[in-house]
Every structure is written in structure tokens, then in C-alpha cells.
Amino acid sequence: MSDTTTPRFRLSRMLPRDPDQPHRVASSLELFFDLVFVVAVSVASSRLHHTLLEGHVGDGIVTFVMVFFGIWWAWMNFTWFATSFDNDDWLYRVMTIVQMSGVLVLAAGIGRAFQGDFAVVVLGYVVMRVAMIAQWLRASRPDPAYQRTALFYAAGIAIVQVFWLLFLLVPATWQVPVFVVLAAAELAVPLIAESQNTTPWHAHHITERYSLFTLIVLGESILASANAVIGALDEVESLWSLISIAVLTLISAASMWWIYFWPPHHRAITSMRRSFRYGYTHYFVLAGAAAFSVGIELQIDLLIGEGRVPPLLAAFAVAIPIAVFLLAIWWIAIRENADPLVNVAVPGGAVLVLVDAVLPLPVALTTVILVAVVVVLVIRQPLRAERAQIGA
């Protein structure tokens, strides 16, 4: 038995992982963890769709932003912790499963959250974060070099969770500003903790984790859109319009995938400042990918005459998520790895997507713009491959 194992409890010491470990990939537990989170993403997107369909645009968007923050932040905190301290012993796995149970509780409360009741969502969120506190306390023990950082994490997370529980007592008119303050406090915890001593991270592993989660969220958007098309088959007189939307949705999602995976992501987190930028901006990448299906579903609602959906709203519900997605991924991963042509095409494409929302056939035009951006990336691919070889 190795000296890193405690015979009595069969627990491994939670030592920091080697940031240069070769061939490190996402574990099966991490992939399982992602799938549970996508359940919450799917429910949040579905509730946003129904809220917009009922005409409550402002309330729906604000609630989606708030709920998605909880989903994204809990996922991201686990992901960065895992890249630094994943020892894969039985207690680590149990604590991870506890976090997964909190995700399911949060998902169960999303419907109520869109009606102004955040009790179940906050309860699920706190369960996830308390499990994270336990993980950081474990990480504080074996290596004195990271003890102060780990304890700052544990204390900071614990303090903020107390205020999240108090958030449930806040009057409805104050919920949004108080949420902004508490979200800012959550974002500040890593900034303060990492200033003590930077925890190690594996650049290829962490960017793979983000890439896989983005891929799963895009897949969820395709699934939601496909289900909407299937559900509308008996509601429309001509199948051509549904087939057109289905094809355009697939091409748009494939283009978003192509654009996301074009740059070498591991170069985006070469310093702590860049890693924070990469991680925090992924909120917009993932939220855009998740909300994309909502716009497609609203387009289908227009076809079948369901709800009070203005065409302009349905058009912007497609355009805004895609534009946010494009601008966010350009800012954190593409911009510094591209030539002037690409650096005009990607943000310019985001602007054109927003403009075409007020033109006829907005979904078709959006798809054409996305394909045009992909064509530019393909043209510049040799340059990117050459740089990747130089940087390898």
C-alpha cells in the first residue's frame, strides 16, 4: 500500500495534481457530472421559452440569467477544483455525487423560480456549494503550500451561502439588485483566494472540460429544437416550413460548434488573469448556446400560431444568443490566435446576425452569416495549424 493512502478509511491524500501531466483527459465522473448539469440547463431553457411565449419577456430573461448563473457557477467551481485536486477516492466521488443531487434539486425548483419563488433553487445551490466547502477543507490539509488558499475558498464560499439563504427573505422588488451583489461576492471569492497562492491547473484538461460542456449544451439545444419540430408536425399545413427550420437549426448549431473549436483553447489560460477571463466569459458562451433553442422554438410557435409571439421577438430570440456566443468565444479564444481577416469576420458576423433580425427570413440569413464565418475560418485554417505546430 502506498504512503499516500490512509489504511483505516481507504482515503487518498488530496494533493495538488501535476499541471504538466501528459495525456490527462476528463474522467468518467466528470462526464457524468456534466450530464446532470445539462438537465438543469434544459429545464431553464424550457421555462424561458414558456415565459417568453406567454409575453413576459423582461421577467423571463432576468430569471433565466439568475438561474443560469447558479448552474454555471457551481459547474465551473467544481471543474477548476477537479483540475487541481481530483484524487478520485471514494469520498471525493461521494462529495461529487452530493453536488449532483444539488443540481437536481435546483432543476426541480426552476419552474417556481420563473414565478418568483427561488426557495428550491437556492436550496439546491447551497447543497452544491456546501459539498464544495467540504472538498476545499480536505484540500487544505495535506499540502501546507495551498492551505491558506483552500481555507480562503472554504470560508468565502460558506459566508456567501449564508447570504444566499437570507436572500429568500428579500422582497421581490429587491431580488435583482441583491442577486447582483451576491453574484459579485461569489465571483470575488476565487480572486481573493487565488491571491494567496495560485492553485495548479492543467491547461489542456480544463479547456477540454469547457469544450465538452459547451458541446453537450449545444447538443441539448439541437434536441430541444428537434422535439419542438416533432411536436409541431401535426399542427402545420405544410411540412416544408418545419423541414426548413430543422435544416437551418442543424447548420447553425454545426457552425457554432465549428467556430468554438477553431482556436487552440489551451493558449487562452496561460496566466491567472487570462484563466479568470476565460472562465468567467464562458458564462456568456454557455448561456448563448443554451438559449439558442429558445429562439428556434419561438420560430416554430409562430408557424403553428401558438401564444402571443411577435415575429420580431422570435427573430431576436435567435439572433441575440448567437451574437453573444460569437462575441464571447471571439474575445476569449479566437482574437489572440487569429489574423485580421478572422478578427473582422467573427465579431462582424455577430453584428450582422443582430441586424438581420429586423429583415425578412431572419433565421435563414443568420445561418448564411454563420456559414460565411466558418468559410473564413476554413480559409485561414492552414495558418492556424502552422501556429499550433509552432506552439506545441
N, C-alpha and C positions, 0 to 999 in steps of 0.2 A: 504493500500500500504506500502511495506516495506521501511525502511530507506535507502536501497541500490539502490533505483530506482529514477531517475530524472523524475518527472511527465511531464515536458514540452516535452521532446523528447523520453520518454519511453526507456531510456538507463540505463543499469546496470553499476555500478562502476566496473572497470576491476581490481578486487582484485586478489591476488595470490590464486590459488587453494590449497586445503588441500592435501599434498603429501601422507597422510595416509587414504584418503577417501576410505571406503570399497566399493567393488563391482563396481569400476569405469571401464567402458568399452569405446571403440571407439564409437563416436556419429555417427548418420546418415550423418551429414555434413562431417565428416572426411572420411567416406567411399566413399561418393560422390566425394570428393576431390581426393582420390586415383584413382578412375576410370578415371578421366580426365587426370591425370598424366600418366596413363598406355597408353593412346592414344599417347602421345609423345614418350614413351618407344618403343611402337610398330613401330612407324614411323622411329625412329632412328635405330632399328634393321633391318627393311626392307631396309633402304637405305644402311646400312653396307653390307647387303647381295648382293645388286645390284652392289655396288662398288667393292667388292671382286670378284664377278662374271666377272666383266669387267677387272680384273687384276690389279687394283690399290690398292694393299694390304696396303702399308705403309700409303698412304693418307687416305684410308678408316678407318683404325684403329685409327689414330691420330684424325680424325674428330669425330669419334664415342666417343672417350674418352673425347673430349672437350664438345660435345653436351650433353653427359650423365652427365657430371659434373653439367651443368646448371640445368638439370632436377632434379637430386638427391639433389643438394644443396638447391634449392628452396623448395622442398618437405620436407627435413629434418628441415629446419629453421621453417617452419610453424608447423611441428609436435612437436618440442620442445617448441615452443611458446604456442601451444594449451594445452599441458600438464600442463603448468604453469598458463595461464591466460584466458583460454576459459570461457567466461561468457555467450555465446550463445544468446546475444541480437541481434537485427536486424542489427545494424551497424557492429558487428563482422561478421555476416553472409554475409553482402554485401561485406565487405573487402575480405572475403574468396573467394567469387564468382569472385571478380575482379582478384584475384590471379589465379583462374581457367581460366579466359579469357586470362591471360598472357600465361598460359600453351598452350592453343590452338593456340595462335599467334606463340609461339615458335615452336610448332609442324608443323605449316604451313611453317616455314622457314627452316626446317631441310634439305629438298631436296636441296635448294640453298646452305646451309652450306657445303654439301658434294661436291659442285662445287667451294668452296672458298669464297662464299658470306654469311657473318654472320649477315647481317643487320637485317633481320626479326627475327632471333633467339635472337639477343641482345635486340631488341625492346621488344619482348615478355618477356624476362628475366627481363628487367628493370621494366616492368609493375608489375610483381610479386613482385619484391623487393621493389618498391615504396609503394605498398599496405602493405608490411611488416613493412616499416618505420612508416606508419600511425598507425599500431597496437601497435608498441612499444611506440610511443608518447602517445597513450591512456593509456598504462600500466604505464607510468611514473608519472601519476597524482595522483591516489588515495592513494598509499602507499609510504610514504617517504623512507621506508627501501630499496625499489627497484628502486627509482627514478634515481639514478646515473647509475645503471646498464642498465636500459631501455634507458636512453638518450645516453649512450655509444653505445648501439646497433643501435639506430636510426641514430646517427651521423656517425658511422663506415660504416653502410650499404649505407648511402647516398653518402659518399665520394667515396666509391668503385664504385658506379653506374656511377658517373661522368667519371671515368676512363674507365668503360666498353663502354660508348658512344664514348670516344676518341679512343678506340680500333678499331673502324670502320675505322679510318684514317690510321691505321698502314699498311705498305706494307706487301704483302703476305709472304715474306721471314722472316718477324719478328713476324708473328702472333703467332706461337707456343711459343717462349720464353716469349712474352708479356702475353700470356694467362697464362703461368705458374706463372708469377709474380702476376697477378690479382687473380688467383685462390688461391694462398697462402695468399693474402690480405683478401679474403673472409673467409678463414679458420681461420685467426688470429682474426677476429672481435669477435667471441664468447669467445675466450681465453682471450682477453683483457677485454671485458665487464663483464664476469663472475668473473674476479678477483676483481671487485668492491664489489659485494655481490652476492652469488650464488642464482640463481632463483630456486624455488622448483620444483621438478619433481616427478611424480607418477611412480614408477618403473614398476609396472605391466601394467599400461596404456601405457607407452612409448614403452615397449618391445612388447606389443600386436600390437601397431601401426606398428612397424618394421616387425613383423611377418606377419601381414595381407598384407602389401605391397609386401613383398617377395613372399607370396602365390599368389597374383594377378599377379606378374611378371612371376612367374613360369607357371601360367595358360595361360598367353599370349604367352609364348614360345611353350606350347603344341598346342595352337590354330594356331599359325603361322606354326608349323610343320605339323599339320593336313591339313591346307589349301594347303601346298606345296604337300603333298601326294595326295590330291584330284585333284589338278591341273595337276598332272603327270599321272593320271590313263590312259589317252588315249595316252600317249607318250611312254609307255614301252611295250615290248612284253610279259613279264611275270609279273604277279601281285605279285608273291611270294617275289620278292626283295622289293617291296613297303610295303607289309604287314610286312616283317621282320623289316624294318626301323621304321614303325609305332609302332610296339610292343616294339622294343628296346628303342625308344624315350619315350614312356609312362613309361617303367620300370626305365629308367634313371631319368626322372623327378620325379617319385614317390620316388626314392631313395634319391634324393637331398632334397625333402620335408621331408623325414624321418630323415635324418641327421640333417637338420636345426632345426627341432622341438624336437630333443632328449634332449638337455640340458635345464636346468631351466634358461631362459634368464634374468629374473629379478635380478639374482645374479651378472650379469655382469656389473651393473651400480650402485654399492654400494658407489661410491665416484665420485667426479667431474672428476678426471683424468681417471677413468675407463669408465665413461659415454662418454667422448670425444673419447676414444679409440673405444668404441662400435659403436658410431655414425659414426665416420669418416671411420672406416674399413668397414662399411656396403656399402660404395661405391663399393667395390670390390665384396661383396656378391650379390648386386643387378645388377651390370654390368655383372657379370658372369651368373646370371640367365637370364638376358635379351639377352645376346649374344649366349646362348646355342642353340636357334632355328636357328641362322645363320649357324652354322656348320651342323645341320641336313638338312637345305635347300640346302646347297652346296653338301651334300652327294646325295640328290635327283637329283640335277643338273648333277652330274656325271653319274647317271643311264640313264638319258634321253639325255646325250651328249650336254647339253646346256652350252655355254660360254667356256672360257679357264681356267677351274678349274683343277689345278694339284691335283692328289689324296692326296699328302702329305699336301697340303694346306687345303683341305677339312677335313682331319683327325685331323690336329692341330686346326682347327676351332671348332671342337667338344671338343677336349682334353683340350685346354687352358682355356676356360670359366669354365669348370667343375673343373679343378685343382685350379683355382683362387677361385671359390666358396668354395671348400672344405677347402683350407688353411685359407681363411678369417674367416669362421664360426668356424673352429677349434681354431683359435687364440683368438677370442673374447668371445666365449661362451662355447666351449667344453673343452678346455685344462685344465681349473682350476676345472672342475667338473667331471673329468674322471680319471680312473686308468691307469697304464702304458700300458695295452693292447690296450685300446681305443686311447691313445695318440700316439701309434705307427700305429694303423690301419688307422686313418683318414689322417694324413699327408703322411703316406706311400702310401695310396691309391691315393692321389693326384700325387705323383711322378710316380707311376705305370701307371696312366692314361696318363701322358705325354710321358712315354716310349712306351706305346703300340700304340701310333700314328704312329710309324715307322714300325709296324708289320702288317701282313695281318689281315683283318677283324677288324680294329681298333674300330669301334662302338660297335661291339659285345663284344670285350674284355673290353672296357670301362664299358659297362653295367654289365658284370660279376664282375668287380672290385668294382663297386658301391654296387652291391648286397652283395658282401662279406663284405664290410664295415658295411652295415646295419645288417648283421648277427652278427657281433661282437657287435654292439650296442644292439641288442636284447638279446644276451647272458649276457651283462652287465646291462641290464635293472633293475633287482632286486636291484642292488647296487645303481643305480641312484634313484629309487623310495624310498629306505630307506633313502638316504641323503635328498631327497625332504621333507620327513616327519619330519626329524630332524630340517631342516631349516625353516619349515612352522611356 
